[in-house]
């Protein structure tokens, strides 16, 4: 759709920067870990009508989806593996 094309064009520089820096920083993996750890709270938030938390979770998932689309469309399987096997250096 046209909106998706506009989104991709507007975020391409951020995505390129993340692709370049992520093997050193592990930011994508950290975002995914935080999202997964907080999903347990989503049901409670929905029951309590905590719209702020639900909105934050929705936005995090949207960002993850957009980034994964860029990663998958532009990288080989080996390159993708580098982005998901970050280990903090001592």
Kinemage of the C-alpha trace (Angstrom):
@kinemage 1
@onewidth
@group {chain A} dominant
@subgroup {mainchain}
@vectorlist {calphas} color= white
{ca unk a 1} P 0.000 0.000 0.000
{ca unk a 2} L 1.003 3.624 -0.326
{ca unk a 3} L 1.191 4.093 3.450
{ca unk a 4} L 3.587 1.179 3.815
{ca unk a 5} L 5.803 2.592 1.076
{ca unk a 6} L 5.878 5.982 2.831
{ca unk a 7} L 6.759 4.317 6.133
{ca unk a 8} L 9.613 2.382 4.539
{ca unk a 9} L 10.977 5.510 2.885
{ca unk a 10} L 10.758 7.514 6.122
{ca unk a 11} L 12.512 4.874 8.229
{ca unk a 12} L 15.163 3.571 5.855
{ca unk a 13} L 17.999 5.623 7.383
{ca unk a 14} L 17.133 4.416 10.892
{ca unk a 15} L 16.951 0.828 9.676
{ca unk a 16} L 20.287 1.093 7.875
{ca unk a 17} L 21.890 2.500 11.010
{ca unk a 18} L 20.468 -0.316 13.110
{ca unk a 19} L 21.649 -2.940 10.614
{ca unk a 20} L 25.140 -1.459 10.801
{ca unk a 21} L 25.340 -1.088 14.593
{ca unk a 22} L 23.199 -3.957 15.857
{ca unk a 23} L 25.928 -6.652 15.750
{ca unk a 24} L 27.872 -4.504 18.260
{ca unk a 25} L 24.962 -3.254 20.355
{ca unk a 26} L 22.423 -6.076 20.319
{ca unk a 27} L 19.581 -3.523 20.355
{ca unk a 28} L 17.155 -5.561 18.256
{ca unk a 29} L 17.592 -8.623 20.451
{ca unk a 30} L 17.141 -6.468 23.560
{ca unk a 31} L 13.922 -4.988 22.194
{ca unk a 32} L 12.577 -8.459 21.452
{ca unk a 33} L 13.563 -9.747 24.918
{ca unk a 34} L 11.881 -6.803 26.649
{ca unk a 35} L 8.745 -7.240 24.559
{ca unk a 36} L 8.573 -10.970 25.300
{ca unk a 37} L 9.145 -10.440 29.021
{ca unk a 38} L 6.335 -7.886 29.174
{ca unk a 39} L 3.771 -9.897 27.198
{ca unk a 40} L 2.764 -11.669 30.405
{ca unk a 41} L 1.439 -8.350 31.646
{ca unk a 42} L -0.719 -7.692 28.584
{ca unk a 43} L -3.704 -9.732 29.764
{ca unk a 44} L -3.709 -7.988 33.138
{ca unk a 45} L -3.361 -4.619 31.432
{ca unk a 46} L -6.315 -5.371 29.178
{ca unk a 47} L -8.439 -6.407 32.147
{ca unk a 48} L -7.480 -3.222 34.021
{ca unk a 49} L -7.896 -1.158 30.865
{ca unk a 50} L -4.317 0.090 31.098
{ca unk a 51} L -4.326 1.573 27.630
{ca unk a 52} L -0.864 3.114 27.968
{ca unk a 53} L 0.820 -0.258 28.479
{ca unk a 54} L -1.174 -1.845 25.653
{ca unk a 55} L -0.250 1.067 23.366
{ca unk a 56} L 3.460 0.680 24.274
{ca unk a 57} L 3.356 -3.068 23.615
{ca unk a 58} L 1.593 -2.496 20.287
{ca unk a 59} L 4.222 0.042 19.227
{ca unk a 60} L 7.099 -2.240 20.261
{ca unk a 61} L 5.628 -5.106 18.255
{ca unk a 62} L 5.094 -2.816 15.271
{ca unk a 63} L 8.732 -1.663 15.416
{ca unk a 64} L 9.953 -5.257 15.684
{ca unk a 65} L 7.848 -6.259 12.665
{ca unk a 66} L 9.093 -3.346 10.558
{ca unk a 67} L 12.720 -4.011 11.441
{ca unk a 68} L 12.441 -7.736 10.802
{ca unk a 69} L 10.935 -7.033 7.398
{ca unk a 70} L 13.956 -4.912 6.487
{ca unk a 71} L 16.407 -7.426 7.928
{ca unk a 72} L 14.837 -10.413 6.177
{ca unk a 73} L 14.495 -8.670 2.821
{ca unk a 74} L 18.080 -7.406 2.752
{ca unk a 75} L 20.175 -10.100 4.431
{ca unk a 76} L 21.232 -13.655 3.965
{ca unk a 77} L 20.491 -16.247 6.621
{ca unk a 78} L 24.100 -16.060 7.842
{ca unk a 79} L 23.919 -12.278 8.213
{ca unk a 80} L 20.638 -12.570 10.109
{ca unk a 81} L 22.199 -15.032 12.499
{ca unk a 82} L 24.839 -12.446 13.448
{ca unk a 83} L 22.091 -10.067 14.519
{ca unk a 84} L 20.430 -12.617 16.778
{ca unk a 85} L 23.525 -14.126 18.390
{ca unk a 86} L 24.840 -11.027 20.144
{ca unk a 87} L 26.946 -11.795 23.203
{ca unk a 88} L 28.063 -9.025 25.508
{ca unk a 89} L 31.828 -8.714 25.612
{ca unk a 90} L 33.524 -8.403 28.996
